[in-house]
Amino acid sequence: AIEREVVVTRLGRPQRELNELECVDGKVWANVWQTDEIVRIDPRTGAVDAVVDATGLLSAEERQGADVLNGIAYVPETRRFLVTGKLWPTLFEVTFEAAR
């Protein structure tokens, strides 16, 4: 049963096309379908409070046969994320760090 719904916003505007949700340390991570972005969402407010640009994961050559970023999964034992996409030749194991 639905307990609560939250509208996700980014800079005050609705953030649509969320895919592959992962709950980690009180935040929700999701890739944004049809983009190379992964967002972190505050589940209390629905606000996007961080954006990861995954554009550089694939080389230009690898991108030729690949489709969209389409998957993230959290691995609690390593505290890392697995990131991949449709027809991607590689599964990446990554950590997300705040910009300095």
Beta strands, then each sheet from edge to edge (+ up, - down):
strand 1: 9-10
strand 2: 13-14
strand 3: 18-24
strand 4: 27-32
strand 5: 37-41
strand 6: 48-53
strand 7: 69-75
strand 8: 80-85
strand 9: 92-94
sheet 1: 1+ 2-
sheet 2: 3+ 4- 5+ 6-
sheet 3: 7+ 8- 9+
end
